[in-house]
Amino acid sequence: MRDVIVIGAGPVGSFVASILSKKMDVVVIEKSPKVGHKACSGLVSTGLDRFVKVPKECIEHKVKGAVMHSPGGSDIKMVKKGTAAYVIDRPGFDRWMASKAGNVMFSTEAKAITAGKAGVEVRTNKGVLTSKVLIDCGGANSIGARKFGAKPTELLTGLTAIVSKPDNSDHVDMWYDSELNGGFFWKIPRGERTEYGMLGSKASFSQIEKFFRIKRYEKAAAPIPMGMVKTYYNRMLLMGDAACQVKPWSGGGVIYGFTAAQAAARVLEKGDFSEEGLKAYEDAWKEKLAKPITMGLMFREFYKEMDSKQLEMVFRKLKGTGLNSLDMDFPLFNNLPL
């Protein structure tokens, strides 16, 4: 019996495994033959430096901030003097993170989970694995979340369309419209490439093609969960997208998932894997993330209910209000410790 089984070798699963494997016997199971295939933009704040030192070869470009565009042409600029975010090669970054995870079993899919007093049994396509505790980082459709009915409030779709057109702009562009039902378009400069994308409940590549007037591109798609769910059970934790640890205003989850991973490591070192003992994990990550996620969900609901005139009014009121100082991970809670 191992100490820990981690489901999912994405960045969050790999990060928590890299921490725990220093003191515990950990194995990561990943259903795909390799990592680095998800439709993630790769735009991550420099807050990533608090957790890992990203290799230079994984950074395609750096940006100073973003410009938000309204339907009526009112722009809100949030651009800092220095670097605000990295545009990383997400497949390369995912592979690098997996290399730090320790023991990873690829092409291994969890089929069923059974947790008892003695441990956890995970039935896979390659046999049965057992451990003292399980961490499910399997994404929006994780087996653990399905087993316990931890359903997100919303399940959005994130789409990326990358073209081989160079773009060395110092900022990201985002377009908002009441007709997008809470979604938005974006353009991210990648240096030697340009990324176009869309997040929404009814996102489609046809909308991206029409809005940006592109035809040929490299495309990918991924489900993005929004909401708040229970993340601890007897001998099992949910983490990352499986736990809806996602920024409601952008869909990004790396920084939030890494924050939760550190919280989990501190709790698991105590050795109490009962449901009561693991509640400390949820208390710890919520202390840092619950307020920004809850506030983000509230703003998201306001945005979904706005018509074009109301949205334009909000943009005009926000112009020139000092938004450049906002943190892209904790915009209303800049002093929140990590």
KOLTOR-654986 format. One record per residue: x, y, z of N, C-alpha, C in turn. Coordinates in steps of 0.1 Angstrom, whole numbers, plus 5000, padded with zeros to 4 digits. Layout:
BEGIN
ATOM  n_X  n_Y  n_Z ca_X ca_Y ca_Z  c_X  c_Y  c_Z
ATOM    X    Y    Z    X    Y    Z    X    Y    Z
...
END
This chain:
BEGIN
ATOM  n_X  n_Y  n_Z ca_X ca_Y ca_Z  c_X  c_Y  c_Z
ATOM 5008 4988 5000 5000 5000 5000 5009 5013 5000
ATOM 5006 5022 4991 5013 5034 4990 5007 5044 5000
ATOM 5014 5055 5002 5008 5066 5011 4998 5074 5003
ATOM 5001 5078 4991 4992 5087 4983 4991 5082 4969
ATOM 4979 5082 4964 4977 5081 4949 4971 5095 4945
ATOM 4977 5100 4934 4972 5112 4928 4967 5109 4914
ATOM 4954 5113 4912 4948 5111 4899 4950 5124 4891
ATOM 4957 5123 4879 4959 5134 4870 4973 5140 4871
ATOM 4980 5140 4860 4994 5145 4859 4994 5159 4853
ATOM 4983 5166 4855 4984 5180 4850 4993 5188 4860
ATOM 4994 5201 4858 5003 5209 4867 4999 5208 4882
ATOM 4987 5208 4885 4983 5207 4899 4986 5194 4905
ATOM 4982 5183 4898 4985 5170 4903 5000 5167 4904
ATOM 5008 5172 4894 5022 5170 4894 5029 5178 4906
ATOM 5023 5190 4908 5029 5199 4918 5027 5193 4932
ATOM 5015 5188 4935 5012 5183 4948 5020 5170 4950
ATOM 5022 5162 4940 5030 5150 4940 5044 5153 4943
ATOM 5050 5164 4937 5064 5168 4939 5066 5172 4953
ATOM 5056 5178 4960 5058 5182 4974 5057 5170 4983
ATOM 5047 5162 4981 5045 5150 4990 5055 5140 4989
ATOM 5061 5138 4977 5070 5127 4974 5083 5129 4982
ATOM 5085 5140 4988 5098 5143 4995 5097 5135 5009
ATOM 5085 5132 5013 5083 5126 5026 5074 5113 5026
ATOM 5067 5111 5015 5057 5101 5014 5059 5093 5001
ATOM 5054 5081 5001 5054 5072 4989 5042 5076 4980
ATOM 5045 5082 4969 5034 5087 4960 5035 5082 4946
ATOM 5023 5079 4941 5022 5075 4927 5011 5084 4920
ATOM 5014 5088 4908 5005 5096 4900 5000 5088 4889
ATOM 4987 5087 4887 4981 5079 4875 4975 5089 4865
ATOM 4978 5088 4853 4974 5097 4842 4968 5088 4831
ATOM 4955 5091 4827 4949 5083 4817 4954 5085 4803
ATOM 4960 5096 4800 4966 5098 4787 4980 5093 4786
ATOM 4985 5090 4774 4998 5085 4772 5009 5095 4775
ATOM 5005 5108 4775 5014 5119 4778 5006 5131 4782
ATOM 5012 5141 4788 5005 5153 4792 5008 5164 4783
ATOM 5000 5175 4784 5003 5187 4776 4993 5188 4764
ATOM 4981 5183 4766 4972 5184 4754 4959 5192 4757
ATOM 4958 5198 4769 4946 5205 4773 4946 5219 4766
ATOM 4934 5225 4765 4932 5238 4758 4933 5249 4768
ATOM 4945 5250 4774 4948 5261 4783 4956 5272 4777
ATOM 4953 5284 4780 4959 5295 4773 4974 5297 4776
ATOM 4977 5293 4789 4991 5294 4793 4995 5308 4798
ATOM 4984 5316 4800 4987 5329 4806 4986 5328 4821
ATOM 4997 5330 4827 4998 5328 4842 5006 5339 4848
ATOM 5000 5345 4859 5006 5356 4865 5020 5353 4870
ATOM 5028 5363 4873 5041 5361 4879 5041 5356 4893
ATOM 5029 5354 4898 5027 5348 4911 5031 5333 4911
ATOM 5033 5328 4898 5038 5315 4897 5052 5313 4903
ATOM 5059 5324 4903 5073 5324 4908 5073 5320 4923
ATOM 5062 5322 4930 5062 5318 4944 5062 5303 4946
ATOM 5059 5296 4936 5057 5281 4937 5068 5274 4930
ATOM 5071 5277 4918 5081 5270 4910 5089 5280 4901
ATOM 5101 5276 4898 5110 5284 4889 5108 5279 4875
ATOM 5100 5286 4867 5097 5281 4853 5109 5282 4844
ATOM 5112 5271 4837 5124 5272 4828 5122 5282 4817
ATOM 5132 5289 4813 5131 5299 4803 5125 5294 4790
ATOM 5128 5281 4787 5123 5275 4774 5108 5273 4774
ATOM 5102 5274 4786 5087 5273 4787 5080 5286 4785
ATOM 5088 5297 4786 5081 5310 4785 5082 5316 4771
ATOM 5071 5317 4764 5071 5322 4750 5071 5337 4749
ATOM 5065 5343 4759 5064 5358 4759 5060 5363 4773
ATOM 5062 5376 4775 5058 5382 4788 5049 5394 4784
ATOM 5039 5397 4793 5030 5408 4791 5029 5417 4804
ATOM 5026 5429 4802 5025 5439 4813 5011 5440 4818
ATOM 5001 5434 4811 4987 5435 4816 4977 5432 4805
ATOM 4966 5439 4807 4955 5436 4797 4947 5448 4794
ATOM 4940 5448 4783 4930 5458 4779 4917 5451 4777
ATOM 4907 5456 4784 4893 5451 4783 4885 5460 4774
ATOM 4878 5454 4765 4870 5461 4755 4855 5459 4757
ATOM 4847 5470 4757 4833 5469 4758 4827 5469 4744
ATOM 4814 5465 4743 4807 5466 4730 4807 5479 4724
ATOM 4807 5490 4732 4806 5504 4726 4820 5510 4724
ATOM 4830 5503 4727 4844 5508 4724 4851 5514 4736
ATOM 4845 5513 4748 4851 5518 4760 4862 5508 4765
ATOM 4874 5513 4765 4885 5504 4769 4890 5507 4783
ATOM 4893 5496 4790 4898 5497 4804 4912 5491 4803
ATOM 4922 5499 4806 4936 5494 4805 4941 5491 4819
ATOM 4946 5479 4820 4952 5474 4833 4967 5470 4829
ATOM 4975 5479 4827 4989 5476 4823 4999 5482 4833
ATOM 5008 5473 4838 5018 5477 4848 5031 5481 4841
ATOM 5041 5486 4848 5054 5490 4843 5062 5477 4840
ATOM 5061 5468 4849 5069 5456 4847 5060 5444 4842
ATOM 5066 5432 4843 5059 5420 4838 5048 5416 4848
ATOM 5036 5415 4842 5024 5411 4851 5022 5396 4849
ATOM 5025 5390 4837 5021 5376 4835 5031 5370 4824
ATOM 5032 5357 4826 5040 5349 4816 5030 5343 4806
ATOM 5034 5342 4793 5027 5334 4783 5035 5322 4781
ATOM 5031 5311 4788 5040 5299 4788 5035 5289 4777
ATOM 5045 5281 4772 5042 5270 4764 5036 5260 4773
ATOM 5022 5259 4772 5015 5251 4782 5019 5236 4781
ATOM 5019 5230 4769 5023 5216 4768 5037 5214 4773
ATOM 5046 5223 4770 5060 5221 4776 5060 5223 4791
ATOM 5053 5232 4796 5052 5234 4810 5046 5222 4817
ATOM 5036 5217 4812 5029 5205 4818 5039 5193 4818
ATOM 5046 5191 4807 5056 5180 4807 5067 5182 4817
ATOM 5072 5195 4818 5082 5198 4828 5077 5195 4842
ATOM 5065 5199 4845 5059 5197 4858 5058 5182 4861
ATOM 5053 5174 4851 5052 5160 4853 5065 5153 4856
ATOM 5076 5159 4850 5089 5153 4852 5094 5155 4867
ATOM 5088 5165 4874 5091 5167 4888 5082 5159 4897
ATOM 5072 5152 4892 5062 5146 4900 5067 5133 4907
ATOM 5077 5127 4901 5082 5114 4906 5077 5103 4898
ATOM 5070 5093 4905 5065 5081 4899 5051 5084 4892
ATOM 5051 5085 4878 5039 5087 4871 5036 5075 4862
ATOM 5024 5070 4863 5019 5059 4855 5010 5064 4844
ATOM 5016 5065 4832 5008 5070 4821 4999 5059 4815
ATOM 4989 5063 4807 4979 5054 4801 4972 5046 4812
ATOM 4970 5052 4823 4964 5044 4834 4952 5052 4839
ATOM 4940 5047 4837 4927 5054 4840 4920 5048 4852
ATOM 4916 5057 4861 4909 5052 4873 4895 5049 4869
ATOM 4890 5037 4871 4877 5032 4868 4867 5032 4879
ATOM 4872 5030 4891 4863 5030 4903 4872 5033 4916
ATOM 4865 5039 4925 4872 5042 4938 4864 5037 4950
ATOM 4871 5031 4959 4865 5026 4971 4873 5030 4983
ATOM 4867 5038 4992 4874 5043 5004 4869 5036 5017
ATOM 4877 5031 5025 4873 5024 5037 4881 5029 5049
ATOM 4880 5022 5060 4888 5025 5072 4903 5023 5070
ATOM 4906 5013 5063 4920 5009 5061 4928 5017 5050
ATOM 4920 5022 5040 4927 5028 5029 4918 5030 5017
ATOM 4924 5033 5006 4916 5036 4994 4920 5026 4983
ATOM 4910 5021 4976 4913 5011 4965 4909 5018 4952
ATOM 4918 5019 4943 4915 5025 4930 4917 5014 4919
ATOM 4906 5011 4913 4906 5001 4902 4909 5008 4889
ATOM 4919 5004 4882 4923 5010 4869 4923 5000 4858
ATOM 4926 5005 4846 4927 4996 4834 4939 4987 4835
ATOM 4948 4990 4845 4960 4982 4846 4961 4975 4860
ATOM 4950 4973 4866 4949 4966 4879 4945 4975 4890
ATOM 4946 4970 4902 4942 4977 4914 4954 4983 4922
ATOM 4952 4995 4926 4962 5002 4934 4956 5006 4947
ATOM 4964 5006 4957 4958 5010 4971 4968 5020 4977
ATOM 4961 5028 4986 4969 5039 4993 4962 5043 5005
ATOM 4968 5051 5014 4962 5055 5026 4953 5067 5023
ATOM 4956 5075 5012 4948 5086 5009 4948 5089 4994
ATOM 4938 5094 4988 4937 5097 4974 4935 5112 4972
ATOM 4942 5118 4962 4940 5132 4958 4936 5132 4943
ATOM 4924 5136 4941 4918 5136 4927 4920 5150 4921
ATOM 4930 5150 4911 4932 5162 4903 4929 5159 4889
ATOM 4918 5151 4887 4914 5146 4874 4906 5156 4865
ATOM 4905 5169 4869 4898 5178 4861 4883 5180 4863
ATOM 4877 5187 4854 4863 5190 4856 4854 5178 4856
ATOM 4858 5167 4850 4850 5155 4849 4856 5144 4857
ATOM 4862 5147 4868 4870 5138 4876 4861 5127 4882
ATOM 4867 5115 4884 4859 5104 4889 4855 5106 4904
ATOM 4863 5113 4911 4860 5116 4925 4848 5125 4927
ATOM 4848 5136 4919 4838 5146 4919 4824 5139 4915
ATOM 4825 5130 4905 4813 5123 4901 4808 5114 4911
ATOM 4817 5107 4918 4813 5097 4928 4805 5104 4940
ATOM 4810 5115 4944 4804 5122 4955 4794 5133 4952
ATOM 4791 5135 4939 4782 5145 4934 4786 5159 4936
ATOM 4799 5161 4935 4805 5175 4937 4804 5182 4923
ATOM 4792 5187 4920 4789 5193 4907 4791 5208 4907
ATOM 4798 5213 4897 4800 5228 4897 4787 5235 4894
ATOM 4786 5248 4897 4775 5255 4894 4773 5257 4879
ATOM 4784 5259 4872 4784 5260 4858 4796 5252 4852
ATOM 4794 5247 4840 4805 5240 4833 4806 5247 4820
ATOM 4816 5256 4819 4818 5263 4807 4828 5256 4797
ATOM 4829 5262 4786 4839 5256 4776 4849 5267 4773
ATOM 4862 5263 4773 4873 5271 4769 4879 5267 4756
ATOM 4880 5276 4747 4885 5272 4734 4897 5281 4730
ATOM 4907 5275 4724 4919 5282 4719 4921 5279 4704
ATOM 4925 5290 4697 4928 5289 4683 4941 5297 4681
ATOM 4952 5289 4678 4965 5295 4677 4969 5296 4662
ATOM 4974 5307 4658 4978 5309 4644 4993 5313 4644
ATOM 5000 5310 4633 5015 5313 4632 5018 5327 4629
ATOM 5010 5336 4634 5012 5351 4631 5020 5357 4643
ATOM 5032 5362 4641 5039 5368 4652 5031 5380 4659
ATOM 5032 5380 4672 5026 5391 4680 5035 5393 4693
ATOM 5041 5405 4693 5049 5408 4704 5044 5420 4713
ATOM 5030 5421 4713 5024 5431 4720 5027 5429 4735
ATOM 5026 5440 4743 5029 5439 4757 5017 5437 4766
ATOM 5005 5434 4759 4993 5432 4767 4984 5422 4760
ATOM 4975 5417 4769 4964 5408 4764 4952 5416 4761
ATOM 4944 5412 4751 4931 5419 4748 4919 5410 4752
ATOM 4909 5416 4758 4897 5408 4761 4885 5416 4757
ATOM 4875 5409 4751 4863 5416 4746 4851 5410 4753
ATOM 4842 5419 4758 4830 5415 4766 4818 5420 4759
ATOM 4807 5412 4759 4795 5416 4753 4783 5409 4760
ATOM 4772 5416 4762 4761 5410 4769 4755 5398 4761
ATOM 4757 5398 4748 4752 5387 4740 4760 5374 4742
ATOM 4771 5374 4749 4779 5363 4751 4775 5355 4764
ATOM 4765 5359 4770 4759 5352 4782 4770 5349 4792
ATOM 4778 5359 4796 4788 5357 4807 4801 5352 4801
ATOM 4803 5352 4788 4815 5348 4782 4823 5359 4777
ATOM 4835 5356 4771 4843 5367 4765 4853 5361 4755
ATOM 4858 5370 4746 4868 5366 4737 4882 5371 4742
ATOM 4893 5365 4738 4906 5371 4741 4916 5369 4730
ATOM 4926 5377 4730 4938 5376 4721 4950 5377 4730
ATOM 4959 5367 4729 4971 5366 4737 4983 5366 4728
ATOM 4992 5376 4729 5004 5376 4721 5014 5365 4726
ATOM 5019 5357 4717 5028 5346 4721 5042 5348 4715
ATOM 5045 5360 4710 5058 5362 4704 5058 5358 4690
ATOM 5061 5345 4688 5062 5340 4674 5048 5336 4669
ATOM 5038 5335 4678 5025 5331 4674 5014 5340 4681
ATOM 5002 5338 4677 4991 5346 4682 4980 5336 4686
ATOM 4975 5338 4699 4964 5330 4703 4951 5337 4704
ATOM 4940 5331 4699 4927 5337 4700 4919 5327 4708
ATOM 4909 5332 4716 4902 5322 4724 4888 5327 4728
ATOM 4881 5318 4734 4867 5322 4739 4864 5313 4751
ATOM 4857 5319 4761 4852 5312 4772 4837 5315 4773
ATOM 4829 5304 4775 4815 5307 4776 4807 5294 4777
ATOM 4794 5295 4780 4786 5283 4781 4782 5278 4767
ATOM 4783 5287 4757 4780 5283 4743 4791 5286 4734
ATOM 4803 5285 4739 4815 5289 4730 4816 5280 4719
ATOM 4820 5285 4707 4822 5277 4695 4833 5283 4687
ATOM 4840 5274 4679 4850 5279 4670 4845 5287 4659
ATOM 4832 5285 4655 4826 5294 4645 4826 5308 4649
ATOM 4823 5310 4662 4822 5324 4668 4836 5330 4668
ATOM 4846 5322 4671 4860 5327 4671 4864 5331 4657
ATOM 4861 5322 4647 4864 5325 4633 4857 5338 4628
ATOM 4845 5340 4632 4838 5352 4628 4843 5364 4634
ATOM 4845 5364 4647 4849 5376 4655 4863 5380 4651
ATOM 4873 5371 4650 4886 5374 4647 4890 5373 4632
ATOM 4881 5368 4624 4883 5366 4609 4895 5358 4606
ATOM 4895 5346 4612 4906 5336 4610 4900 5323 4604
ATOM 4907 5316 4597 4903 5303 4591 4911 5291 4595
ATOM 4924 5293 4593 4933 5282 4596 4940 5284 4610
ATOM 4939 5274 4618 4945 5276 4632 4946 5262 4639
ATOM 4954 5262 4649 4956 5250 4657 4946 5251 4669
ATOM 4936 5242 4670 4926 5244 4680 4926 5233 4691
ATOM 4920 5237 4702 4919 5228 4714 4907 5233 4722
ATOM 4901 5224 4730 4890 5227 4738 4891 5220 4752
ATOM 4885 5226 4762 4885 5220 4775 4873 5225 4784
ATOM 4867 5217 4792 4857 5221 4801 4863 5229 4813
ATOM 4856 5240 4817 4860 5249 4828 4849 5249 4838
ATOM 4851 5244 4850 4841 5244 4861 4841 5257 4869
ATOM 4829 5261 4873 4827 5273 4881 4819 5269 4893
ATOM 4822 5275 4904 4813 5272 4916 4821 5270 4929
ATOM 4815 5264 4939 4821 5260 4951 4815 5246 4955
ATOM 4824 5236 4957 4820 5223 4960 4827 5218 4973
ATOM 4822 5207 4979 4829 5201 4990 4842 5194 4984
ATOM 4853 5196 4991 4866 5190 4985 4873 5180 4994
ATOM 4866 5175 5005 4872 5165 5014 4862 5155 5017
ATOM 4867 5142 5017 4859 5131 5021 4868 5121 5028
ATOM 4862 5110 5033 4871 5100 5039 4882 5095 5030
ATOM 4894 5098 5034 4906 5094 5027 4907 5099 5013
ATOM 4900 5110 5010 4901 5116 4996 4899 5131 4996
ATOM 4907 5137 4987 4906 5152 4985 4904 5155 4970
ATOM 4896 5165 4968 4895 5170 4954 4904 5183 4953
ATOM 4910 5184 4941 4920 5196 4940 4920 5201 4925
ATOM 4923 5213 4923 4923 5219 4910 4909 5221 4904
ATOM 4908 5218 4891 4895 5219 4884 4885 5210 4890
ATOM 4889 5198 4895 4880 5189 4902 4873 5195 4914
ATOM 4880 5205 4920 4875 5212 4932 4870 5226 4929
ATOM 4868 5229 4916 4864 5242 4911 4873 5253 4917
ATOM 4886 5250 4919 4895 5260 4923 4900 5268 4911
ATOM 4891 5276 4906 4893 5284 4893 4888 5298 4895
ATOM 4895 5307 4889 4892 5321 4889 4879 5324 4880
ATOM 4868 5328 4886 4855 5329 4879 4856 5339 4867
ATOM 4865 5349 4868 4866 5360 4858 4874 5356 4846
ATOM 4882 5345 4847 4891 5341 4836 4891 5327 4833
ATOM 4888 5318 4843 4888 5304 4841 4902 5298 4844
ATOM 4912 5307 4847 4925 5302 4851 4925 5295 4864
ATOM 4934 5284 4865 4933 5277 4878 4947 5272 4883
ATOM 4958 5276 4876 4971 5271 4881 4975 5276 4894
ATOM 4974 5290 4896 4978 5296 4909 4969 5291 4920
ATOM 4956 5290 4918 4947 5285 4928 4949 5271 4932
ATOM 4952 5263 4922 4954 5248 4924 4967 5246 4931
ATOM 4977 5254 4928 4990 5253 4935 4989 5257 4950
ATOM 4981 5268 4952 4978 5272 4966 4972 5261 4974
ATOM 4962 5254 4968 4955 5243 4975 4964 5231 4977
ATOM 4974 5229 4968 4983 5218 4969 4992 5220 4981
ATOM 4996 5232 4983 5005 5235 4995 4997 5233 5008
ATOM 4984 5237 5008 4975 5235 5019 4974 5220 5022
ATOM 4972 5212 5012 4970 5198 5013 4982 5191 5019
ATOM 4994 5195 5015 5006 5189 5019 5008 5191 5034
ATOM 5005 5203 5039 5006 5206 5054 4996 5197 5062
ATOM 4984 5195 5056 4974 5187 5064 4977 5172 5063
ATOM 4982 5167 5052 4984 5153 5050 4996 5149 5059
ATOM 5006 5158 5061 5017 5154 5069 5013 5150 5084
ATOM 5002 5154 5088 4997 5151 5101 4992 5137 5103
ATOM 4989 5130 5091 4986 5116 5091 4971 5113 5094
ATOM 4962 5122 5096 4948 5119 5099 4941 5120 5086
ATOM 4937 5109 5080 4931 5108 5067 4916 5106 5068
ATOM 4910 5107 5079 4896 5106 5081 4889 5118 5075
ATOM 4876 5117 5073 4869 5129 5068 4870 5141 5077
ATOM 4870 5138 5090 4871 5149 5100 4885 5156 5099
ATOM 4895 5147 5098 4909 5152 5097 4911 5160 5085
ATOM 4906 5155 5074 4908 5162 5061 4900 5175 5059
ATOM 4891 5177 5068 4884 5190 5067 4893 5202 5068
ATOM 4904 5200 5075 4914 5210 5076 4920 5215 5063
ATOM 4920 5206 5053 4924 5210 5040 4915 5220 5034
ATOM 4902 5218 5034 4892 5227 5029 4893 5240 5036
ATOM 4894 5239 5049 4895 5252 5057 4907 5260 5053
ATOM 4918 5253 5051 4930 5260 5047 4930 5267 5034
ATOM 4925 5260 5023 4925 5266 5010 4914 5277 5009
ATOM 4903 5274 5016 4892 5285 5016 4896 5297 5023
ATOM 4905 5296 5033 4910 5308 5040 4917 5318 5030
ATOM 4923 5312 5020 4930 5320 5010 4922 5323 4997
ATOM 4913 5313 4993 4907 5314 4980 4892 5316 4980
ATOM 4885 5314 4991 4871 5314 4992 4865 5328 4988
ATOM 4872 5339 4994 4867 5352 4992 4868 5357 4977
ATOM 4880 5355 4971 4881 5359 4957 4872 5351 4948
ATOM 4870 5338 4951 4862 5329 4942 4847 5334 4944
ATOM 4843 5335 4956 4829 5339 4959 4826 5353 4952
ATOM 4835 5363 4954 4833 5376 4948 4833 5375 4933
ATOM 4841 5367 4928 4842 5365 4913 4829 5359 4908
ATOM 4823 5349 4915 4811 5343 4911 4800 5354 4911
ATOM 4800 5363 4921 4790 5373 4922 4791 5383 4910
ATOM 4803 5387 4907 4805 5396 4896 4801 5389 4883
ATOM 4803 5376 4882 4800 5369 4870 4785 5369 4868
ATOM 4777 5367 4879 4762 5367 4878 4758 5381 4874
ATOM 4764 5391 4879 4760 5405 4875 4762 5407 4860
ATOM 4774 5402 4855 4777 5404 4841 4767 5396 4832
ATOM 4763 5384 4836 4754 5376 4828 4740 5383 4827
ATOM 4737 5391 4837 4723 5398 4838 4723 5411 4831
ATOM 4735 5417 4828 4736 5430 4822 4732 5430 4807
ATOM 4725 5441 4803 4723 5443 4789 4735 5452 4784
ATOM 4735 5455 4771 4746 5463 4765 4748 5476 4771
ATOM 4737 5483 4774 4738 5497 4780 4743 5496 4794
ATOM 4739 5487 4802 4744 5485 4815 4759 5482 4815
ATOM 4763 5473 4806 4777 5469 4805 4786 5481 4801
ATOM 4781 5489 4792 4788 5500 4788 4790 5511 4799
ATOM 4779 5512 4807 4780 5521 4818 4790 5517 4828
ATOM 4791 5504 4831 4801 5499 4840 4815 5502 4835
ATOM 4817 5499 4823 4830 5502 4817 4834 5516 4818
ATOM 4825 5525 4816 4828 5540 4816 4831 5544 4831
ATOM 4824 5538 4840 4826 5541 4854 4840 5536 4859
ATOM 4844 5525 4854 4856 5519 4859 4869 5525 4852
ATOM 4867 5532 4841 4879 5538 4835 4885 5548 4844
ATOM 4899 5547 4845 4906 5556 4853 4904 5555 4868
ATOM 4901 5543 4873 4899 5541 4887 4910 5534 4894
ATOM 4922 5534 4887 4933 5528 4893 4934 5513 4893
ATOM 4928 5507 4882 4928 5492 4881 4942 5486 4878
ATOM 4951 5495 4874 4965 5490 4871 4971 5483 4883
ATOM 4967 5487 4895 4973 5481 4907 4967 5468 4911
ATOM 4956 5463 4904 4950 5451 4908 4958 5439 4905
ATOM 4958 5429 4914 4965 5416 4912 4956 5407 4904
ATOM 4961 5401 4893 4952 5393 4884 4947 5380 4891
ATOM 4953 5376 4902 4949 5364 4909 4939 5368 4920
ATOM 4943 5378 4927 4935 5383 4939 4932 5398 4937
ATOM 4923 5401 4927 4921 5415 4924 4916 5424 4935
ATOM 4908 5419 4944 4902 5427 4955 4908 5423 4968
ATOM 4918 5415 4968 4924 5410 4980 4939 5409 4979
ATOM 4945 5421 4975 4959 5421 4971 4969 5417 4983
ATOM 4964 5419 4995 4973 5416 5007 4971 5402 5012
ATOM 4963 5394 5004 4961 5380 5009 4974 5372 5008
ATOM 4978 5366 5019 4991 5359 5019 4990 5346 5011
ATOM 5000 5342 5005 5001 5329 4998 5009 5319 5005
END
